[in-house]
C-alpha cells in the first residue's frame, strides 16, 4: 500500500510551486440511486456495511496549478483504520471482527474560480472531477469454519479477496487563504458491493501547510 504517490517531474515542470494540504474527511453511508432487484453476498464474506462506509479519514493532497494558473492538477490520498470483515475461524459460536488499514488514491483536475471583487481576493470557488482506487488494503485470506464433518472435526473453507474498487468522483468546494472545504461525491458500487448506481458522499476540510519551490 502506497500512501504518498510519486509525482512525475515533467507534470509539474512549471514556474509556480507544488502545494501540500493535510486534512480530515468524513465519509457518510452511500446512497443507492437504483431500485435493487436482488441482493447477494458477492464477496462470500460477512461485513458491516455501515462500519465499512461511514468513517473518518486523514487526507494528504499534493497539487500544482496548470493551464494559466486556473486549474489544480491534484494527487489526493486518504488513510483510515477500521472495520473490514468478520470471520469464524477462531470463535466457533460467533464472529471475530477484523480491522485493517485502508487507503484511497485519486488523480483530480480542479478549476479555481476567483471572485473579481478585491475584498474577496483570497476567496475562490472550486469545482472538479477525478478518478481513483478506493479501499486499498491487504485484503482477507483465512479458513472459515462452517460446521463439522461426520467425525466431529471442524470443516473449513478457504475465503480470500479484497474490497478495493475504482471510482470516479465530482468535487465542489471553496478556498479561503490556506483553508479548503469540499463536498465530494464518489460513484461506487452499493453498500453490498453490487453493481448498482450509488453515490458515496464525503465532506473534507484541508489546510495548506507546505509549498515546495521548483527551480
Buried (B, 14 or more C-beta within 10 A) or exposed (E): EEBEEEBEEEEBEBEEBBBBBEBBBEBEEBEBEEEEEEEEEEBEBEBBBEEBBBBEBBBBBBBBBBEEEEBBBBBBBBBBBBBBBBBBBEEEEEBEBBEBBBBBBBEBBBBBEBEEEEEEEEEBEBBBBBEBEBBBBEBBEBBBBEEEEEEEEEEBEEBEEBBBEEBEBBBBBBBEEEEBBBEBBBBBBBBBBBEBEBBBBBBBBBEBEEEEEEE
